[in-house]
């Protein structure tokens, strides 16, 4: 049977719009920093993509800095600032913050000093969405952007960052968004590209794909695609709940991304589930894909109060715009069969 991809929070398939924009950019010979006609043509493509991204983010084009991805953007925004953060943040954020903000059992974070803190918009593992306080210093929008409505200029956030490959764009390109009048010190110095904030010849092909993907993602959001995906996620959880009453669906009673389901089945290792589902033709995850291929107990779940044993038994299913009900039900059937084998071994 054809394989079914249900790991969209790790990365997404390249959108046709992004592919077309990238192919067109490949034919441009100019450097965006050159003043001749070829250089100006390349710069026009880059600035069009910047405008597309700005419109999708509800931001101003001049406040967007293109970088190699969300990890670099996090470093550019956070390094040396000593901000407060929580254990549910992505490792790219946790590397730069004081990990002292409290997380409750529903995955919500209490922020007492927004100007000295960072808080993600949505969690990549649980899908739990946070209420961002006014005046927040930095926010990771990598998972929320494209799935839920965002408007940077109205958010009250000083800085946010996003990544192209989470919305159907190419890998290796991301962006940092700055509040008007705010600046950052360049960590990569040289030719002064990106308004002096990030030197190095811009990744024109990646940027073109990013802009096109952002525009297409916005159209999906406005057309109700993610409402349909949320219904599929609910069908999945209802079906699995009938098969395994002991399974916990993390964050089910709160605000979540429409595509994300993180389930804990006590005693059944998440790594084992991933391998069994992979053999059955389904790509799913035991959590974040940013640990060099290692499968370990989720630090996110540990921060939420789950035990080490419980956290090691988590499985994440993350749907995409193209996911069908037939694929969801097919996965549910395969998972239920594997769960029955697991339950029989335990009796």
Secondary structure, DSSP 4 states (H G I P E B T S, - for coil): ---EE-BTTT--PPPHHHHHHHHHHHT----TT--SHHHHHHHHHHHHHHHHHHHHHTS-GGGEEEES-HHHHHHHHHTTS--EEETTS-HHHHTTSEEEE-B-TTS-B--S-GGGBB--SB-TTT-BBP-PPTT-SEEE-TTTBTTB---HHHH--SEEEEEGGGTT--SS-EEEEE-TT-----SS-SS-TGGGTS-S---HHHHHHHHHHHHHHHHHHHHTHHHHHHHHHHHHHHHHHHH-TT-EETTTTS-B-TTEEEEE-TTS-HHHHHHHHHHTTEE-BSS-S-STT-----HHHHHTT--HHHHTTEEEEE--TT--HHHHHHHHHHHHHHHHHHHHHH-
